[in-house]
Amino acid sequence: MASRVLLTGAAGFLGGACAAALLDRGDEVIALVRDRDPRARLFRDGLVARCVEVRAELADAERLLAEYEPDAVLHLAAQTQVPVSNRSPLSTFESNVRGTWRLLEACRVAARPPRAVVVASSDKAYGEAPRPYAEDGPLVPTAPYDVSKACTDLIARSYATHFGLPVVVTRCGNLYGPGDLNERRLVPGVCRALAHGQAPELRSAGGMTREWLYIADAAAANLLLLDRLAEGAPVAGLGVNVGGGEVESVRGVVERLRAMVPGAPEARYADADPPGEIAHQSLRSERIRALGWRPQVGLDAGLAASLAWHGG
């Protein structure tokens, strides 16, 4: 049966992918949009015409819950740029932490509470915890963005365990794929450089490793959790890792992309990694796999799709 889903961050990278997936299966999408970027998938692919677009802030969450009475909430809105969080930690905490508790409190006091709430945390919330990150492992971040996601994570799980709100938290690996507009991130930045015949300029020495997750696979995991939570699966209050299963270094990703472009120029790496970056990340994604989710797109195929989207 189709549901009415309040989607925050609908104009973002993951938000656009989730909007498309929800619409494709017949759900009604209440798309919360703060900034209208015509390049974002929500607008570029005409998805917004099939949604109920709401221009609002999370400060308006109580009104939005009362007006639209969603069956489910998918909370993706966040300040996601690590360099921005390092320059402006206060705005990052305001967006990521205050925004989350405002939305969850609105869900708690709503006359018709949603049956399922999925809140996006991040693998960054684990910080320097032992790898691969276990879903019941400690959250020990230090950098501002990482701390903001850990706070989001803990607040969401508190609303589940203490107030009975049906909330589950996702901790996705490094997202990549077509539609990523942030060229300060590795994959879109390298793809754009190669598409223009330029040498990729890296802000790291290339040795950091990440577990990579294709954007469509991330969207599928989020929708699966919405559905299972609404059906009563015992996942409320849990943190759920979502990793693509392939761990690769920054240098490895760059070289895979270069190998797809004949005559690609050599990449230029920084002498050292940026301060505050987690050196190595990988995930044990046991809970989402127990629900039947599996990644469908391997790293090479996903990188090829990213390169094609950016004009390679």
Backbone bond lengths (Angstrom), bond angles and torsions (degrees), N, CA, C in turn:
res aa  C-N    CA-C-N  psi(-1)  N-CA   C-N-CA  omega(-1)  CA-C   N-CA-C  phi
1 M - - - 1.459 - - 1.523 109.53 -
2 A 1.329 116.65 135.84 1.458 120.99 -178.51 1.520 110.39 -65.92
3 S 1.320 115.15 146.81 1.454 122.05 -179.76 1.515 109.96 -119.76
4 R 1.317 115.09 159.46 1.463 121.65 170.49 1.524 106.98 -98.13
5 V 1.332 116.17 119.07 1.461 121.86 -173.49 1.518 109.75 -117.83
6 L 1.324 116.21 123.51 1.460 121.28 171.09 1.516 107.53 -84.18
7 L 1.328 115.93 117.70 1.461 122.33 -176.95 1.517 109.04 -112.93
8 T 1.327 117.35 108.57 1.460 120.11 175.65 1.528 108.77 -88.20
9 G 1.328 115.86 151.34 1.462 118.60 -175.96 1.514 112.34 69.37
10 A 1.329 116.95 30.55 1.465 120.98 -173.44 1.518 113.07 -64.67
11 A 1.333 117.20 -24.47 1.465 120.32 -179.69 1.523 112.61 -89.12
12 G 1.324 117.59 2.17 1.458 120.80 179.79 1.518 112.39 -83.76
13 F 1.319 115.16 179.64 1.466 122.02 -178.02 1.527 110.97 -60.73
14 L 1.332 117.08 -57.41 1.459 120.30 178.32 1.521 110.87 -70.99
15 G 1.329 117.45 -34.55 1.456 120.47 179.42 1.513 112.66 -58.62
16 G 1.333 117.15 -43.40 1.456 120.40 178.79 1.517 112.30 -63.66
17 A 1.332 116.10 -40.57 1.465 119.89 179.02 1.524 110.98 -66.02
18 C 1.331 116.97 -39.91 1.465 120.38 178.74 1.524 111.23 -69.45
19 A 1.333 117.08 -39.32 1.461 120.06 177.15 1.522 110.41 -58.79
20 A 1.331 116.73 -46.34 1.465 120.58 179.92 1.522 111.12 -60.78
21 A 1.328 116.68 -44.15 1.462 120.34 -177.87 1.529 111.48 -67.26
22 L 1.325 117.36 -39.98 1.464 120.99 178.30 1.522 111.11 -64.67
23 L 1.326 116.65 -45.75 1.465 120.77 -179.80 1.520 111.23 -64.07
24 D 1.323 116.43 -39.63 1.463 120.30 -178.06 1.519 112.41 -62.48
25 R 1.308 117.40 -27.07 1.465 118.90 179.88 1.534 112.13 -98.98
26 G 1.339 116.96 5.00 1.455 120.37 172.32 1.504 116.86 96.72
27 D 1.318 118.25 8.68 1.460 120.36 177.36 1.524 110.84 -75.52
28 E 1.316 115.55 153.96 1.466 121.76 171.78 1.527 107.46 -90.09
29 V 1.317 116.75 127.50 1.455 121.26 -175.36 1.522 110.13 -111.51
30 I 1.330 115.73 120.28 1.460 122.29 170.50 1.523 105.28 -93.52
31 A 1.326 116.46 103.05 1.465 121.95 -171.37 1.521 110.16 -94.03
32 L 1.326 115.73 108.48 1.462 120.87 177.78 1.526 108.61 -83.09
33 V 1.328 115.77 119.32 1.460 122.08 -174.61 1.516 109.03 -126.28
34 R 1.324 116.23 128.17 1.462 120.01 175.38 1.523 110.76 -96.72
35 D 1.332 116.91 -49.56 1.465 121.75 -178.24 1.519 109.10 -118.80
36 R 1.330 115.78 132.28 1.468 120.91 -178.31 1.520 109.15 -95.60
37 D 1.320 116.87 99.33 1.457 122.14 175.78 1.527 107.57 -103.31
38 P 1.337 118.83 112.41 1.471 120.27 -176.12 1.518 113.78 -61.75
39 R 1.344 117.39 -16.95 1.467 120.02 178.80 1.522 112.20 -79.40
40 A 1.343 117.29 -19.26 1.462 120.91 -177.95 1.523 110.34 -64.41
41 R 1.315 115.91 147.67 1.462 120.41 -175.89 1.518 112.29 -56.22
42 L 1.318 117.74 -37.41 1.459 121.34 -178.83 1.519 111.24 -54.02
43 F 1.328 116.90 -37.71 1.460 121.78 -178.72 1.522 111.82 -96.32
44 R 1.326 116.79 -42.53 1.467 121.12 -176.11 1.526 111.50 -60.45
45 D 1.324 117.37 -39.78 1.460 121.26 -178.05 1.522 112.98 -94.02
46 G 1.321 117.69 7.67 1.455 121.01 177.26 1.515 114.86 73.01
47 L 1.322 117.47 14.81 1.463 120.20 -178.85 1.519 111.77 -64.05
48 V 1.327 115.84 -33.96 1.462 119.65 -174.90 1.523 111.76 -60.38
49 A 1.334 117.42 -29.49 1.463 120.63 179.43 1.522 111.69 -67.62
50 R 1.314 116.82 -19.32 1.464 121.57 179.78 1.527 111.77 -99.10
51 C 1.327 116.83 -1.70 1.465 122.71 179.09 1.525 110.08 -106.97
52 V 1.312 115.28 168.78 1.465 121.45 163.51 1.521 105.69 -94.55
53 E 1.331 116.81 104.91 1.463 120.60 -177.64 1.521 109.71 -82.98
54 V 1.325 115.94 129.73 1.460 122.00 178.76 1.518 107.92 -123.10
55 R 1.327 116.58 119.00 1.458 121.14 176.27 1.521 107.32 -92.31
56 A 1.307 116.25 104.01 1.465 120.16 -175.04 1.518 109.53 -159.61
57 E 1.332 114.95 168.81 1.460 122.99 174.80 1.530 108.63 -105.42
58 L 1.322 116.35 163.25 1.458 119.78 177.43 1.524 112.21 -66.52
59 A 1.331 116.73 -17.09 1.463 119.64 173.40 1.525 111.26 -61.60
60 D 1.336 116.91 -21.22 1.463 122.03 179.36 1.525 112.29 -92.64
61 A 1.317 117.75 14.26 1.464 120.90 -171.12 1.525 112.93 -58.54
62 E 1.332 117.59 -41.32 1.467 119.28 -177.52 1.525 111.15 -62.23
63 R 1.332 115.58 -42.17 1.471 119.64 177.41 1.525 110.80 -64.26
64 L 1.327 116.99 -41.82 1.462 120.70 -178.56 1.525 111.54 -63.44
65 L 1.333 116.74 -42.23 1.466 119.84 178.72 1.522 111.25 -63.81
66 A 1.338 116.40 -38.97 1.460 120.00 180.00 1.524 111.61 -70.10
67 E 1.324 116.22 -38.32 1.467 120.22 -175.56 1.524 112.63 -75.78
68 Y 1.326 117.08 -41.52 1.468 119.83 -172.19 1.524 114.28 -103.17
69 E 1.320 118.25 -17.85 1.464 122.92 177.26 1.534 112.23 45.16
70 P 1.320 117.79 60.48 1.465 119.58 -177.82 1.523 112.38 -67.92
71 D 1.322 115.32 148.58 1.462 120.65 173.55 1.524 110.95 -75.41
72 A 1.338 115.41 -29.24 1.463 120.63 -176.80 1.519 109.16 -147.26
73 V 1.324 115.57 156.85 1.465 122.09 178.97 1.522 108.04 -129.67
74 L 1.325 115.28 130.53 1.464 121.86 174.38 1.522 106.77 -118.04
75 H 1.335 115.29 106.70 1.471 121.10 -171.86 1.521 110.11 -99.10
76 L 1.343 114.82 101.60 1.460 121.59 -179.90 1.517 112.71 -114.33
77 A 1.325 117.90 -10.60 1.465 120.69 -176.18 1.518 110.40 -62.97
78 A 1.332 115.79 130.34 1.464 120.54 -179.47 1.518 109.40 -169.94
79 Q 1.319 114.58 161.31 1.463 121.03 166.90 1.525 104.66 -89.21
80 T 1.331 116.77 112.65 1.464 120.73 -169.23 1.521 114.19 -108.07
81 Q 1.322 118.12 0.96 1.463 120.40 -174.15 1.528 110.62 -90.65
82 V 1.335 115.94 115.01 1.465 120.22 -179.16 1.527 112.04 -60.52
83 P 1.343 120.69 -45.75 1.468 119.41 177.88 1.528 112.99 -58.83
84 V 1.341 116.79 -37.19 1.468 120.16 177.79 1.523 110.03 -65.26
85 S 1.322 117.08 -42.15 1.470 119.89 -179.10 1.521 111.45 -64.60
86 N 1.326 116.75 -32.39 1.467 119.48 178.12 1.520 111.94 -72.13
87 R 1.330 117.06 -32.84 1.464 121.01 177.83 1.519 111.96 -81.41
88 S 1.332 116.11 -34.05 1.459 120.61 -172.62 1.528 110.16 -137.57
89 P 1.331 117.03 72.99 1.465 118.75 -177.26 1.523 113.23 -63.60
90 L 1.331 117.34 -34.54 1.461 119.12 -176.97 1.525 111.12 -61.61
91 S 1.329 117.27 -46.26 1.463 119.16 -179.42 1.527 110.76 -64.62
92 T 1.320 117.20 -32.86 1.462 120.68 177.40 1.521 110.78 -66.96
93 F 1.333 117.51 -44.72 1.461 120.33 177.77 1.530 110.94 -65.36
94 E 1.319 116.73 -39.17 1.469 120.06 178.10 1.525 110.53 -60.05
95 S 1.319 116.06 -47.78 1.462 120.51 -177.21 1.520 111.96 -69.18
96 N 1.311 116.51 -50.94 1.460 120.23 -170.02 1.520 113.56 -81.88
97 V 1.324 117.04 -37.06 1.463 119.87 -175.67 1.527 110.82 -92.08
98 R 1.329 116.65 -56.42 1.469 118.85 179.82 1.532 110.85 -61.20
99 G 1.327 116.87 -41.19 1.459 119.66 179.62 1.517 112.25 -58.42
100 T 1.318 116.45 -39.42 1.462 120.33 -179.29 1.519 111.62 -68.20
101 W 1.332 117.64 -46.03 1.470 116.72 -176.74 1.527 110.91 -70.29
102 R 1.323 117.64 -31.29 1.468 118.59 176.42 1.526 110.81 -63.30
103 L 1.310 116.49 -43.57 1.458 119.71 -179.50 1.523 111.11 -66.98
104 L 1.317 117.70 -44.51 1.458 120.18 -178.11 1.525 111.90 -67.83
105 E 1.321 116.60 -36.89 1.467 118.75 176.43 1.524 110.59 -65.44
106 A 1.325 116.76 -38.31 1.465 119.86 176.49 1.527 110.70 -62.61
107 C 1.322 117.02 -39.27 1.464 120.46 176.44 1.529 111.00 -64.72
108 R 1.323 116.24 -39.75 1.471 120.61 -177.56 1.515 112.28 -64.41
109 V 1.329 117.08 -41.01 1.466 120.50 -174.13 1.518 112.77 -94.40
110 A 1.318 118.11 -0.80 1.461 120.83 -177.20 1.526 110.80 -62.51
111 A 1.332 115.78 143.11 1.459 120.22 176.89 1.527 110.79 -63.02
112 R 1.323 115.41 -32.64 1.468 121.21 176.48 1.528 107.55 -125.85
113 P 1.327 117.47 86.42 1.468 120.14 -176.09 1.528 111.30 -65.33
114 P 1.317 117.26 149.65 1.466 120.02 175.86 1.524 111.37 -66.51
115 R 1.330 115.46 151.93 1.467 120.88 180.00 1.521 112.16 -80.84
116 A 1.322 116.36 -17.67 1.468 119.90 -177.72 1.518 109.18 -153.89
117 V 1.330 115.83 136.43 1.465 122.29 176.70 1.527 107.47 -132.74
118 V 1.319 116.22 122.85 1.464 121.74 174.58 1.519 107.92 -110.71
119 V 1.319 116.12 125.89 1.465 122.36 -178.41 1.526 108.70 -115.02
120 A 1.330 115.90 128.73 1.463 120.55 -179.43 1.519 110.64 -84.59
121 S 1.323 115.62 113.75 1.454 121.74 166.37 1.527 105.89 -95.82
122 S 1.310 118.80 -137.40 1.464 121.66 -178.91 1.520 108.92 -167.89
123 D 1.335 116.41 156.36 1.462 118.24 171.45 1.521 111.47 -64.04
124 K 1.345 116.90 -18.49 1.465 120.33 178.16 1.527 111.67 -65.10
125 A 1.338 117.16 -21.32 1.464 120.31 -179.76 1.526 112.10 -62.95
126 Y 1.321 118.13 -23.51 1.462 121.15 -179.80 1.525 112.73 -74.22
127 G 1.326 117.37 -23.36 1.453 119.75 -178.49 1.516 111.97 59.88
128 E 1.330 115.59 -128.31 1.466 120.98 -177.88 1.528 112.32 -98.06
129 A 1.326 117.30 29.50 1.468 120.44 173.93 1.531 109.39 -63.14
130 P 1.336 117.43 158.82 1.474 119.58 179.95 1.527 111.92 -57.26
131 R 1.336 115.64 142.34 1.448 122.46 178.48 1.529 110.56 -104.95
132 P 1.345 116.05 150.69 1.457 127.42 -6.51 1.525 110.64 -67.57
133 Y 1.330 116.05 147.23 1.458 121.10 -175.87 1.528 110.51 -64.15
134 A 1.329 115.96 126.36 1.463 121.56 174.79 1.525 109.01 -89.75
135 E 1.318 116.61 144.20 1.465 120.55 -174.34 1.522 112.94 -65.20
136 D 1.315 118.16 -24.62 1.461 121.57 174.56 1.523 111.81 -99.06
137 G 1.326 116.89 11.13 1.453 121.06 -178.29 1.517 112.50 -76.71
138 P 1.328 117.00 171.47 1.466 121.06 -177.51 1.522 112.38 -73.37
139 L 1.328 114.87 149.97 1.464 121.88 171.61 1.525 106.44 -101.89
140 V 1.334 117.25 111.11 1.470 120.41 -174.55 1.534 110.57 -131.61
141 P 1.328 117.51 57.38 1.462 119.50 -179.59 1.521 111.47 -79.94
142 T 1.319 115.92 163.66 1.468 121.11 175.21 1.527 112.18 -130.89
143 A 1.326 119.14 -36.33 1.464 121.90 -178.11 1.530 110.11 -71.80
144 P 1.341 118.34 150.58 1.468 121.09 -173.77 1.529 114.58 -54.58
145 Y 1.330 117.87 -48.10 1.467 118.78 -179.54 1.522 110.68 -61.55
146 D 1.320 116.06 -45.44 1.460 120.85 -178.47 1.529 110.94 -61.23
147 V 1.331 116.40 -41.94 1.464 120.98 178.47 1.525 110.48 -64.53
148 S 1.330 116.95 -40.36 1.468 119.86 -179.64 1.526 110.90 -61.26
149 K 1.325 117.32 -37.78 1.460 119.89 179.68 1.528 111.20 -74.00
150 A 1.321 117.79 -34.29 1.462 119.84 175.59 1.529 110.51 -64.81
151 C 1.330 116.78 -40.04 1.469 120.20 176.79 1.526 110.48 -62.47
152 T 1.321 116.39 -45.48 1.461 121.27 176.11 1.527 110.39 -54.50
153 D 1.299 115.39 -46.43 1.458 123.78 -179.10 1.530 110.78 -58.80
154 L 1.324 116.79 -51.59 1.460 121.37 -176.57 1.524 112.04 -67.28
155 I 1.326 116.97 -40.32 1.462 120.34 178.68 1.524 110.32 -62.21
156 A 1.317 116.49 -45.34 1.464 120.16 -178.84 1.524 111.19 -61.46
157 R 1.317 116.21 -44.19 1.469 118.88 -178.73 1.526 111.51 -70.33
158 S 1.340 116.87 -28.25 1.463 120.06 174.91 1.526 110.92 -64.51
159 Y 1.336 116.53 -42.36 1.469 119.67 179.12 1.527 111.10 -64.00
160 A 1.313 116.78 -30.34 1.463 119.46 177.71 1.522 111.56 -74.25
161 T 1.329 116.71 -48.81 1.461 119.83 -172.15 1.525 112.94 -77.50
162 H 1.333 117.62 -32.71 1.467 119.93 -175.36 1.520 114.09 -98.77
163 F 1.323 117.86 -24.17 1.463 120.35 -177.39 1.521 112.59 -118.33
164 G 1.319 117.07 -1.96 1.458 119.66 177.83 1.509 114.86 73.10
165 L 1.324 117.45 14.83 1.454 119.91 178.39 1.533 108.86 -72.23
166 P 1.319 118.69 134.22 1.472 120.57 -178.12 1.527 111.19 -76.72
167 V 1.328 115.69 82.39 1.465 122.51 -175.76 1.521 109.87 -119.37
168 V 1.322 116.10 135.95 1.457 121.98 171.50 1.524 107.78 -129.38
169 V 1.323 116.12 149.25 1.465 122.42 -175.18 1.524 109.50 -112.65
170 T 1.333 116.49 132.93 1.464 120.50 174.72 1.527 110.03 -102.04
171 R 1.324 115.06 141.29 1.472 121.78 174.34 1.528 107.05 -126.12
172 C 1.322 115.02 90.38 1.460 120.73 -175.85 1.523 111.44 -83.45
173 G 1.321 114.89 152.59 1.451 121.10 171.05 1.519 110.73 -73.11
174 N 1.324 116.87 -165.74 1.466 121.71 -177.23 1.530 110.18 -70.69
175 L 1.316 115.84 113.76 1.459 120.70 -179.28 1.520 110.65 -77.76
176 Y 1.318 115.78 143.43 1.463 120.97 175.22 1.523 107.52 -155.26
177 G 1.322 116.14 166.26 1.454 120.32 176.69 1.513 111.45 138.39
178 P 1.321 117.61 179.06 1.462 121.37 178.74 1.525 111.65 -58.86
179 G 1.321 115.47 142.96 1.456 120.49 175.96 1.507 115.62 97.93
180 D 1.331 117.91 -3.54 1.467 120.46 178.90 1.525 108.50 -79.99
181 L 1.325 116.05 114.45 1.468 121.14 -175.76 1.518 113.41 -89.61
182 N 1.313 117.36 -8.42 1.466 120.41 -174.70 1.524 110.18 -87.37
183 E 1.317 116.33 95.29 1.461 120.27 -176.42 1.520 112.92 -75.75
184 R 1.327 118.10 -0.12 1.459 120.40 170.77 1.522 111.21 -80.99
185 R 1.335 116.51 -13.35 1.460 119.99 173.41 1.524 109.09 -82.33
186 L 1.319 114.70 157.62 1.461 120.14 -169.39 1.525 113.27 -58.80
187 V 1.326 117.43 -59.57 1.463 119.59 -171.02 1.524 112.22 -64.05
188 P 1.331 120.19 -51.57 1.471 117.27 179.16 1.516 113.42 -63.58
189 G 1.336 117.46 -35.19 1.459 119.82 179.28 1.517 112.33 -64.15
190 V 1.328 116.78 -45.34 1.466 120.76 179.73 1.528 110.32 -69.06
191 C 1.328 117.29 -41.89 1.469 120.02 178.67 1.521 111.18 -59.61
192 R 1.300 117.11 -44.87 1.462 120.67 -179.28 1.524 110.74 -63.70
193 A 1.321 117.38 -42.82 1.464 119.67 178.77 1.526 110.92 -61.95
194 L 1.325 117.07 -47.35 1.461 120.29 -178.63 1.523 111.75 -64.99
195 A 1.325 116.60 -36.46 1.464 119.88 179.10 1.520 112.13 -63.72
196 H 1.332 117.02 -24.21 1.461 122.00 179.55 1.528 112.33 -103.62
197 G 1.331 116.61 10.89 1.452 120.30 178.28 1.506 114.49 70.28
198 Q 1.323 116.31 23.21 1.458 121.13 -177.20 1.525 110.88 -103.87
199 A 1.320 116.36 156.74 1.459 121.35 175.85 1.529 109.73 -75.63
200 P 1.321 118.63 125.16 1.469 119.67 176.51 1.527 111.12 -61.58
201 E 1.327 115.82 134.42 1.467 122.18 178.34 1.524 107.52 -106.87
202 L 1.317 117.02 116.75 1.459 121.28 -176.17 1.523 111.10 -101.75
203 R 1.330 115.74 144.73 1.459 119.98 178.77 1.524 111.76 -94.20
204 S 1.333 116.75 8.28 1.465 121.12 177.90 1.523 109.17 -132.50
205 A 1.337 114.97 171.04 1.465 120.12 178.09 1.524 112.25 -81.21
206 G 1.328 116.63 -7.70 1.460 120.72 172.90 1.509 116.25 98.12
207 G 1.336 118.06 -4.64 1.456 119.87 -175.18 1.519 115.26 -88.97
208 M 1.329 118.48 -13.27 1.459 120.59 -179.68 1.527 110.07 -63.57
209 T 1.323 116.38 142.43 1.460 120.55 178.96 1.525 110.36 -116.32
210 R 1.324 114.48 147.66 1.455 122.12 179.46 1.526 109.38 -139.43
211 E 1.336 115.48 156.15 1.460 120.31 169.65 1.521 107.10 -95.91
212 W 1.323 116.44 121.76 1.459 122.98 -169.80 1.521 110.72 -95.23
213 L 1.336 115.90 139.76 1.464 122.06 -176.42 1.523 109.12 -133.17
214 Y 1.320 116.09 118.23 1.464 121.48 -179.38 1.522 109.87 -67.78
215 I 1.309 116.13 143.07 1.459 121.32 -169.83 1.531 112.82 -60.72
216 A 1.330 118.14 -40.39 1.464 119.72 179.74 1.523 111.40 -67.06
217 D 1.327 117.34 -34.28 1.463 120.51 176.58 1.525 111.02 -67.46
218 A 1.328 116.69 -37.06 1.468 120.41 176.85 1.523 110.78 -64.19
219 A 1.331 116.74 -43.37 1.464 120.26 178.74 1.525 110.69 -61.69
220 A 1.319 116.82 -43.22 1.465 120.53 -179.87 1.527 111.40 -61.17
221 A 1.323 117.05 -38.95 1.464 120.46 178.93 1.522 111.11 -65.29
222 N 1.325 117.09 -41.93 1.463 120.45 179.24 1.522 111.63 -63.41
223 L 1.322 117.23 -42.31 1.463 120.17 179.89 1.527 111.36 -68.24
224 L 1.317 116.48 -37.59 1.461 119.65 177.36 1.525 110.76 -61.35
225 L 1.317 117.12 -42.21 1.464 120.05 178.94 1.520 111.56 -65.82
226 L 1.334 117.63 -40.54 1.470 120.03 174.88 1.525 110.28 -55.22
227 D 1.320 115.99 -48.24 1.458 120.85 -176.25 1.523 111.76 -65.61
228 R 1.318 116.64 -48.13 1.465 119.34 -176.35 1.526 111.19 -66.43
229 L 1.311 116.65 -36.87 1.462 120.15 178.23 1.524 110.19 -64.88
230 A 1.330 116.82 -44.53 1.462 120.77 179.05 1.528 111.65 -63.59
231 E 1.328 116.22 -29.42 1.467 120.79 179.36 1.526 112.62 -81.54
232 G 1.336 116.84 -6.16 1.453 120.17 177.45 1.509 115.77 97.35
233 A 1.321 117.85 11.37 1.467 119.76 176.64 1.527 109.43 -61.14
234 P 1.334 118.19 144.41 1.471 121.24 -174.32 1.527 112.96 -79.11
235 V 1.334 115.72 63.29 1.465 120.12 179.83 1.523 112.49 -114.99
236 A 1.333 118.06 -6.06 1.464 120.33 179.61 1.527 109.93 -60.40
237 G 1.319 115.67 136.44 1.454 121.33 179.38 1.511 114.67 84.83
238 L 1.322 117.47 1.64 1.460 120.83 -177.60 1.528 111.80 -100.39
239 G 1.320 115.15 153.76 1.452 121.76 166.21 1.514 108.03 -96.61
240 V 1.325 116.44 132.34 1.462 121.41 -174.66 1.522 109.49 -121.55
241 N 1.319 116.38 114.80 1.460 120.94 176.56 1.521 110.44 -75.18
242 V 1.334 115.43 142.21 1.465 120.89 176.39 1.526 107.62 -133.93
243 G 1.309 115.92 99.96 1.461 121.20 179.48 1.512 111.13 -118.94
244 G 1.326 115.92 148.53 1.454 120.16 -177.89 1.509 114.68 -78.45
245 G 1.336 117.84 -7.05 1.450 120.99 175.97 1.510 115.29 89.48
246 E 1.329 118.22 -6.74 1.467 121.29 179.24 1.526 109.34 -119.35
247 V 1.321 115.74 120.11 1.462 122.33 177.63 1.524 107.63 -102.07
248 E 1.322 115.75 128.97 1.461 120.52 -178.49 1.515 109.18 -145.04
249 S 1.325 115.68 148.46 1.462 120.53 178.21 1.522 110.74 -77.29
250 V 1.321 114.99 163.56 1.464 120.32 174.07 1.526 109.71 -56.19
251 R 1.308 116.34 -47.63 1.465 119.95 -179.72 1.532 110.88 -61.75
252 G 1.325 116.36 -40.08 1.457 119.71 179.33 1.514 112.48 -62.03
253 V 1.333 117.14 -41.22 1.463 120.90 177.70 1.523 110.41 -64.67
254 V 1.323 116.34 -44.79 1.464 120.07 179.71 1.527 110.65 -59.73
255 E 1.320 116.47 -44.60 1.465 119.45 -177.76 1.526 111.94 -69.90
256 R 1.317 117.80 -33.43 1.472 119.61 174.29 1.527 110.13 -62.13
257 L 1.321 117.13 -43.13 1.461 120.31 179.11 1.525 111.09 -67.13
258 R 1.316 117.13 -42.74 1.468 120.01 179.47 1.529 111.20 -60.66
259 A 1.333 116.01 -36.19 1.465 119.83 -179.45 1.527 112.26 -65.88
260 M 1.324 117.25 -18.77 1.465 121.51 179.53 1.523 112.71 -86.86
261 V 1.326 117.27 -6.54 1.465 121.71 -176.63 1.529 108.71 -121.13
262 P 1.320 119.00 106.16 1.467 120.41 179.71 1.530 111.60 -56.48
263 G 1.320 115.43 131.62 1.458 119.85 178.17 1.512 114.85 73.03
264 A 1.333 117.28 18.23 1.469 120.15 -178.40 1.522 110.74 -61.24
265 P 1.328 118.10 136.38 1.468 120.42 178.25 1.523 111.33 -67.74
266 E 1.311 115.47 156.67 1.459 121.36 177.54 1.528 110.10 -64.71
267 A 1.330 115.58 143.40 1.463 120.09 175.82 1.522 109.88 -78.51
268 R 1.316 115.55 151.94 1.462 121.54 177.05 1.527 108.24 -112.46
269 Y 1.325 115.18 120.63 1.456 121.47 -176.35 1.525 110.63 -102.37
270 A 1.327 115.35 153.05 1.461 120.46 173.64 1.526 109.37 -71.82
271 D 1.315 115.81 163.07 1.468 120.34 179.73 1.524 112.32 -73.42
272 A 1.329 116.19 -24.11 1.466 120.25 -177.90 1.521 108.73 -148.87
273 D 1.329 115.96 162.97 1.454 120.53 176.75 1.524 110.03 -76.04
274 P 1.335 118.15 152.58 1.465 120.62 178.44 1.523 111.07 -60.88
275 P 1.317 118.30 144.46 1.468 120.33 178.13 1.526 111.00 -64.10
276 G 1.311 115.48 143.35 1.455 120.71 176.88 1.514 114.98 86.31
277 E 1.324 118.54 -7.36 1.465 120.91 179.34 1.531 110.04 -78.13
278 I 1.328 116.42 140.15 1.460 121.64 174.66 1.525 107.87 -73.52
279 A 1.319 117.05 130.30 1.468 120.07 -172.98 1.525 112.75 -71.31
280 H 1.323 117.04 -43.98 1.466 119.53 -173.79 1.526 109.35 -139.36
281 Q 1.335 115.86 135.04 1.458 120.89 179.61 1.523 110.28 -137.49
282 S 1.315 115.20 136.33 1.461 121.89 172.63 1.523 107.70 -156.45
283 L 1.321 116.35 158.94 1.456 121.78 -168.77 1.524 112.53 -128.64
284 R 1.321 115.49 145.82 1.462 121.88 165.85 1.526 106.57 -100.19
285 S 1.316 116.32 106.39 1.472 121.21 -172.57 1.525 110.59 -100.16
286 E 1.312 116.52 58.86 1.459 120.92 -171.28 1.529 112.65 -76.35
287 R 1.326 117.56 -38.21 1.466 119.30 -173.89 1.524 111.89 -70.34
288 I 1.322 117.76 -43.62 1.465 119.15 -179.45 1.521 110.34 -68.73
289 R 1.322 117.39 -34.04 1.465 120.12 177.85 1.528 111.01 -69.47
290 A 1.320 116.88 -32.54 1.464 119.86 176.83 1.524 111.62 -65.25
291 L 1.322 116.92 -23.64 1.465 121.61 177.00 1.525 112.11 -85.87
292 G 1.324 117.18 -2.65 1.460 120.44 176.12 1.513 115.87 104.39
293 W 1.343 117.33 -1.85 1.475 119.69 -179.55 1.517 110.57 -75.96
294 R 1.321 115.57 140.53 1.458 122.63 171.39 1.531 108.15 -140.55
295 P 1.332 118.40 142.85 1.466 119.27 174.87 1.522 109.94 -65.29
296 Q 1.329 116.12 139.11 1.457 121.66 -177.02 1.521 113.59 -103.53
297 V 1.321 117.42 -17.33 1.466 121.54 -174.13 1.521 109.15 -121.47
298 G 1.336 116.60 118.49 1.452 121.64 177.73 1.517 111.71 -74.50
299 L 1.323 115.52 167.77 1.461 120.32 -173.18 1.528 112.10 -62.96
300 D 1.312 118.71 -45.61 1.464 119.41 -178.96 1.526 111.65 -62.62
301 A 1.322 116.98 -44.01 1.465 120.07 179.05 1.522 110.88 -64.63
302 G 1.324 116.67 -40.33 1.456 120.08 179.28 1.512 112.91 -66.66
303 L 1.333 116.59 -39.09 1.464 119.89 177.53 1.524 110.81 -67.03
304 A 1.328 117.03 -38.35 1.465 120.01 177.30 1.529 110.84 -62.71
305 A 1.330 116.83 -40.81 1.464 120.16 177.84 1.523 110.97 -65.55
306 S 1.324 116.49 -38.44 1.468 120.53 177.76 1.522 110.50 -63.54
307 L 1.316 116.44 -45.21 1.461 121.22 -179.50 1.523 110.80 -62.66
308 A 1.322 116.97 -42.02 1.463 120.41 178.81 1.522 111.02 -63.70
309 W 1.324 116.75 -40.06 1.468 119.98 -178.71 1.525 111.36 -65.05
310 H 1.319 116.38 -36.05 1.459 120.68 -179.17 1.526 112.80 -84.56
311 G 1.331 116.85 5.53 1.453 119.42 173.16 1.493 115.68 98.08
312 G 1.371 117.19 14.22 1.454 119.71 -178.77 1.523 112.82 -77.12
